[in-house]
Amino acid sequence: MISLDSKTLPANINIHLLPTPKFKTVLVTVLLQQVLEKELAAQTALIPAVLERGTGKYPSFRDLKIRLEELYGAELGADVSKKGERQILSFSLEMVNDKFAPGEKLLRQGLLILRDVISDPYLENGVFKRDYVYQEKEQLAKEIKGLINDKVSYALERCIQEMCSAERFGVYRYGSIEELERVSAEGLYEYYRSLLKENPIDIFVVGEVDPKETFDLIQETFNFPRSGEPVRFPPVEVHNIPGEVRYHEERLPVNQGKLTLGYRTNTSYRDEDYVPLMFYNGILGGFPHSKLFQNVREKASLAYYSFSRLEKHKGIQLIGSGIEVKNYQQALEIILEQVELIRKGKITREEMENTRRALISMYKVVGDSPYNLVNFYMDGLIGEREEGIDYFIRKIEDVREDNVVEIAHRVHLDTVYFLRSQGEERGEES
């Protein structure tokens, strides 16, 4: 399997090479981390879009595209994601491997473009171009407002916001409209300069490359000034046993109710018991063979969909179901029953083995995509885990029923959120 080869530059930039002949391209991804804060999230989310608009050498997106086409159609991407209580700004460039274009030195040229996007943005009067900032603010506002159009994602996000209202994790990855409106070109540029100078930067390279040459090339290219020591982020609160379950109901013009349950797992990616937690989630609602899908959707016919998923760095599990409003109480009871069955050890051999196969298959396909590989190893950096894919597969093979039951007893219901229509009344206990 592919193994990580890492090195830290004098400027406190971490380079991680994943040398493999599996891909015909080379992917370079630069990840800049920031703590997730309500007051900072919107401007943090805005930065990648503004930077992608142009550089000092290529002042417009069109100029950048023309230059990328000259590199055999290299693809540039910029985005922001949320992992635990961090926002991750990502800048990626995927290009043809040098061995397919002898003498072109595509990797060197590509790295120079990526460096310029990150460290030499197009400026007017010493700040980000105001038109670029204004246009990207409008686009980001559409993204934030548009969440409500995807009712499944909206219900999950609202459950998180209610559940973690006093925690950083309750902040939406794109921030809020209120904070976005306050962003100016001047303020955004000064904020980005401080990020680039002080915050953790990791560079991943995936492809068939020579490690020493690539390390030297990145050190030569990414030579912009940085402070001596990157900022340190506060620890993430994972261990939390809630008191009374909180219930929240929201009414919107929807055709289908969205019932979402938020659980505290008290286990995160950095913990040794994370693999049994994955197993628990898989048995409960991670796959088509899981208890939620089989019993809530298939047998009881109470849900259009029913699943569970983990937020690995925060120690949260979310259960999502689409139901008729009148079936609220019955659906809630059956969902809670599935959770209780696992706590009592009511797990079939078939559920164990199907989950084992599904999890192993999930890890085996990670290596089929350079982007998935970067995401896997970035999770390892945030979770302070150095193990590779093979380690997790071995751990999955060793999980037994009692490991799952032990984990189940650490999982506690925190919040029940129900998105429902404005008219029909929900079913209640008689």
C-alpha positions in Angstrom: 0.0 0.0 0.0 1.0 3.6 -0.4 2.9 5.1 2.5 3.5 8.7 3.5 6.9 10.3 3.3 6.9 13.6 5.2 9.3 16.5 5.8 9.0 20.0 7.4 10.5 23.0 5.7 12.3 25.7 7.6 9.3 28.0 7.0 7.1 25.5 8.9 5.4 24.1 5.8 4.8 20.4 6.0 5.4 18.3 2.9 3.8 14.9 2.5 4.7 12.7 -0.5 2.6 9.7 -1.6 4.8 8.2 -4.3 2.8 5.7 -6.4 2.8 4.6 -10.1 -0.9 4.0 -9.9 -1.9 7.4 -11.5 -0.9 9.0 -14.8 -1.3 12.4 -13.2 0.3 14.2 -10.2 -1.9 15.9 -7.7 -0.5 18.7 -5.5 -2.8 19.9 -2.7 -2.0 22.7 -0.4 -4.1 22.8 2.8 -4.2 25.8 5.1 -5.9 25.3 8.4 -7.9 27.8 10.6 -9.9 27.3 13.8 -13.6 27.3 13.2 -15.0 30.6 14.7 -18.4 32.3 14.2 -16.7 35.6 13.5 -14.2 34.3 11.1 -15.9 31.5 9.2 -17.5 33.6 6.4 -14.3 35.4 5.5 -12.3 32.2 5.7 -14.7 30.5 3.3 -14.5 33.5 0.9 -10.7 33.4 0.5 -10.3 30.4 -1.8 -12.8 31.8 -4.3 -11.1 35.2 -4.3 -7.6 33.7 -4.7 -8.8 31.6 -7.7 -9.8 34.7 -9.6 -6.2 35.7 -10.5 -2.6 36.3 -9.5 0.0 39.0 -10.0 1.2 37.2 -13.2 -2.2 36.0 -14.4 -4.7 38.8 -13.3 -7.9 37.1 -14.3 -9.4 33.6 -14.1 -9.3 33.6 -17.9 -5.6 34.2 -17.9 -5.1 31.4 -15.4 -7.2 29.0 -17.5 -5.2 29.8 -20.6 -2.0 29.1 -18.7 -3.3 25.8 -17.4 -4.4 24.7 -20.8 -0.7 25.2 -21.9 0.1 22.6 -19.3 -1.9 19.9 -21.1 -5.1 20.9 -19.4 -4.0 21.0 -15.8 -6.9 21.5 -13.4 -6.9 24.0 -10.6 -9.4 23.9 -7.7 -10.0 25.9 -4.5 -12.5 25.2 -1.8 -13.1 25.2 2.0 -14.2 22.2 4.2 -15.0 21.6 7.8 -13.2 18.9 9.8 -14.1 18.9 13.5 -13.7 22.4 14.7 -11.3 23.5 11.9 -11.9 25.1 8.5 -9.5 23.7 5.9 -8.7 25.9 2.9 -7.6 23.7 0.0 -5.9 24.6 -3.3 -5.3 21.7 -5.7 -3.6 21.3 -9.0 -3.7 18.1 -11.0 -1.4 17.7 -14.0 0.0 15.2 -16.4 3.1 13.3 -15.0 6.4 14.6 -16.3 7.3 11.2 -17.8 4.5 11.6 -20.4 5.8 15.0 -21.5 9.6 14.7 -21.5 11.5 18.0 -21.1 8.4 20.0 -20.2 9.0 20.1 -16.5 5.2 20.2 -15.8 5.5 19.7 -12.1 7.8 22.7 -11.7 5.6 24.9 -13.8 2.5 23.7 -12.0 4.0 24.3 -8.5 4.9 27.9 -9.6 1.3 28.6 -10.6 -0.1 27.1 -7.3 2.4 29.1 -5.3 1.3 32.3 -7.1 -2.4 31.6 -6.4 -1.6 31.2 -2.7 1.1 33.8 -2.1 0.8 36.4 -5.0 -2.9 37.2 -5.4 -4.0 39.8 -7.9 -4.2 43.2 -6.0 -5.5 46.7 -6.7 -4.2 49.5 -4.6 -2.5 47.0 -2.3 -5.6 44.9 -1.4 -7.8 42.2 -3.1 -9.6 43.6 -6.2 -12.9 44.9 -4.9 -14.9 43.6 -7.9 -13.6 40.1 -7.2 -14.5 40.3 -3.5 -17.9 41.7 -4.2 -18.7 39.1 -6.8 -17.5 36.2 -4.7 -19.4 37.5 -1.7 -22.6 37.4 -3.8 -21.8 33.8 -4.8 -21.0 32.7 -1.3 -24.3 34.3 0.0 -26.2 32.2 -2.6 -24.4 29.1 -1.3 -25.3 29.9 2.3 -28.9 30.8 1.5 -29.2 27.8 -0.9 -28.7 25.2 1.9 -32.4 25.4 2.7 -33.1 24.1 -0.8 -31.5 20.7 0.1 -33.8 19.7 2.9 -31.8 16.6 3.9 -28.6 18.6 4.3 -30.5 21.5 5.9 -32.0 19.3 8.6 -28.6 17.7 9.4 -27.0 21.1 9.7 -29.8 22.6 11.8 -29.5 19.6 14.2 -25.8 20.3 14.5 -26.5 24.0 15.1 -29.0 23.3 17.9 -26.9 20.5 19.4 -23.6 22.5 19.4 -25.0 26.1 19.8 -22.3 26.8 22.4 -19.5 25.0 20.6 -17.4 25.9 17.6 -18.7 22.8 15.8 -22.1 24.5 15.6 -20.7 27.0 13.1 -21.6 26.3 9.4 -18.6 25.7 7.2 -19.5 28.8 5.0 -20.3 31.0 8.0 -23.3 33.3 8.1 -24.8 36.0 5.9 -24.5 38.5 8.8 -20.7 38.0 9.1 -20.3 37.8 5.3 -21.9 41.3 4.8 -19.2 42.8 7.1 -16.3 41.6 4.9 -14.4 44.3 3.0 -11.6 43.9 0.5 -9.1 45.6 2.9 -10.1 43.5 5.9 -10.1 40.3 3.9 -6.6 40.9 2.6 -5.2 41.7 6.0 -6.9 38.7 7.5 -5.5 36.4 4.7 -2.0 37.8 5.2 -2.0 36.7 8.8 -3.4 33.3 7.9 -0.6 32.7 5.4 2.0 33.9 7.8 1.0 32.0 10.9 -1.4 29.1 10.3 -0.5 25.5 9.6 0.2 24.6 6.0 0.5 21.1 4.6 1.4 20.2 1.0 0.4 16.8 -0.3 1.8 15.3 -3.5 0.3 12.1 -4.9 1.8 10.4 -8.0 4.8 8.8 -9.5 7.5 11.3 -8.3 11.0 11.1 -7.0 10.9 12.0 -3.3 14.2 13.9 -3.1 13.7 15.9 -6.2 10.1 16.7 -5.2 11.1 17.8 -1.7 13.8 20.0 -3.1 11.5 21.5 -5.8 8.8 22.4 -3.3 11.3 23.9 -0.9 12.6 26.0 -3.7 9.2 27.0 -4.9 7.2 27.6 -1.7 9.7 30.1 -0.3 7.4 32.9 0.8 8.1 34.3 4.3 6.4 32.7 7.3 6.6 33.1 11.1 8.7 30.7 13.0 6.0 28.9 14.8 2.5 28.2 13.5 -0.5 29.0 15.7 -1.8 26.2 17.9 -5.5 25.4 17.9 -7.6 24.8 21.1 -8.5 21.2 21.8 -11.8 19.8 20.6 -14.3 18.9 23.2 -15.3 15.3 22.4 -16.4 13.8 25.8 -19.8 15.0 26.6 -22.6 13.1 28.3 -25.8 15.2 27.9 -28.5 15.6 30.5 -32.0 15.7 29.3 -32.6 15.2 25.6 -33.4 18.5 23.8 -36.2 18.6 21.2 -36.4 21.2 18.5 -39.1 21.6 15.8 -39.0 23.8 12.8 -41.9 24.4 10.3 -41.3 25.0 6.6 -43.3 24.4 3.5 -42.0 20.9 2.9 -43.8 17.7 1.6 -41.8 15.4 3.8 -40.8 15.6 7.4 -37.0 15.3 8.2 -36.3 13.6 11.6 -32.7 14.0 12.7 -31.2 12.7 15.9 -27.8 13.9 17.2 -25.8 11.6 19.5 -22.6 12.2 21.5 -20.3 9.2 20.8 -17.6 10.3 23.3 -15.1 8.8 20.8 -13.2 10.6 18.0 -10.8 9.6 15.2 -7.8 10.0 17.5 -9.1 7.3 19.9 -8.1 3.7 19.7 -11.8 2.7 19.8 -12.6 4.6 16.7 -12.7 1.5 14.6 -15.3 -0.2 16.8 -17.3 3.0 16.6 -17.2 2.8 12.8 -18.5 -0.8 13.2 -21.3 0.4 15.5 -22.3 3.1 13.0 -22.2 0.5 10.1 -24.5 -1.9 11.9 -26.9 0.9 12.9 -27.2 2.9 9.7 -24.1 3.2 7.6 -25.1 0.7 4.9 -28.1 -0.8 3.1 -27.9 -3.9 5.3 -28.0 -1.8 8.5 -30.7 -1.9 11.2 -32.2 1.6 10.4 -32.5 0.8 6.7 -33.9 -2.6 7.2 -36.3 -2.0 10.1 -37.4 1.7 9.7 -37.5 1.9 5.9 -38.0 -1.6 4.6 -40.0 -3.5 7.2 -42.1 -0.8 8.9 -42.2 1.4 5.8 -42.0 4.5 7.9 -39.2 6.3 6.2 -38.3 7.3 2.6 -34.7 7.1 3.8 -32.9 6.3 7.1 -29.2 6.4 7.7 -26.5 7.3 10.3 -23.2 8.9 9.9 -20.2 10.0 12.0 -18.4 13.2 12.4 -15.1 11.6 13.1 -13.2 14.5 14.7 -15.9 15.9 16.9 -17.4 12.6 18.3 -20.9 13.1 16.9 -23.3 10.7 15.2 -26.3 11.9 13.2 -29.3 9.8 12.3 -31.4 11.2 9.4 -34.8 10.0 8.3 -37.4 11.3 5.8 -40.9 10.5 7.1 -44.6 11.5 6.9 -45.3 14.0 9.7 -48.1 11.8 11.1 -45.5 9.0 11.6 -43.2 11.1 13.8 -43.7 9.2 17.1 -43.7 5.8 15.6 -40.6 6.4 13.6 -38.8 7.9 16.6 -39.6 4.9 18.7 -38.4 2.4 16.1 -35.2 4.4 15.6 -34.5 4.5 19.3 -35.3 0.8 19.5 -32.6 0.0 16.9 -30.0 1.9 19.1 -31.2 0.0 22.2 -30.9 -3.4 20.4 -27.2 -2.8 19.8 -26.7 -1.8 23.4 -28.2 -5.1 24.4 -26.0 -7.1 22.1 -28.8 -8.0 19.7 -26.5 -8.1 16.7 -26.7 -10.9 14.2 -23.7 -12.7 12.7 -24.9 -11.5 9.3 -24.9 -7.9 10.4 -21.4 -8.2 11.8 -19.9 -9.8 8.7 -21.8 -7.6 6.2 -20.5 -4.5 8.1 -16.9 -5.9 8.2 -16.9 -6.5 4.4 -18.4 -3.1 3.7 -15.9 -1.2 5.9 -12.9 -3.1 4.4 -14.2 -2.4 0.9 -14.5 1.3 1.8 -10.9 1.4 2.9 -9.6 -0.6 -0.1 -11.0 2.0 -2.6 -9.4 4.9 -0.8 -6.2 4.2 -2.8 -8.1 4.5 -6.1 -8.4 8.3 -6.0 -5.5 10.7 -5.3 -8.1 13.1 -3.7 -9.4 10.4 -1.3 -5.8 9.6 -0.4 -5.1 13.2 0.6 -8.4 13.3 2.6 -7.5 10.1 4.4 -4.0 11.3 5.4 -5.3 14.8 6.3 -7.7 13.1 8.7 -4.7 11.4 10.2 -2.9 14.7 10.7 -5.9 16.3 12.4 -6.5 13.2 14.5 -2.8 12.7 15.2 -2.8 9.3 13.7 0.1 8.0 11.6 -1.4 4.7 10.6 -2.1 3.8 7.0 -4.9 2.0 5.3 -3.6 -1.5 6.0 -3.7 -0.8 9.7 -7.4 0.1 9.7 -8.3 -2.9 7.6 -6.5 -5.2 10.1 -8.3 -3.5 13.0 -11.7 -3.9 11.2 -10.9 -7.6 10.8 -10.4 -7.9 14.6 -13.6 -6.2 15.8 -15.9 -8.5 17.7 -19.5 -8.1 18.9 -18.5 -7.2 22.5 -16.3 -4.3 21.2 -19.4 -2.9 19.4 -21.6 -3.3 22.5 -19.0 -1.6 24.7 -18.9 1.4 22.3 -22.7 1.5 22.1 -22.9 2.2 25.9 -20.8 5.3 25.4 -23.2 6.8 22.9 -25.9 9.2 24.3 -28.8 11.0 22.6 -28.4 14.7 22.8 -30.8 16.4 20.4 -33.9 15.5 18.4 -34.6 17.9 15.5 -37.8 17.7 13.4 -38.3 19.7 10.2 -42.0 19.4 9.3 -44.7 20.9 7.2 -46.8 23.9 8.4 -50.1 22.1 8.3 -50.5 18.4 9.1 -50.1 17.5 12.8 -47.5 14.9 13.8 -48.5 11.7 15.5 -48.1 11.6 19.3 -48.2 8.9 21.9 -51.8 8.1 22.9 
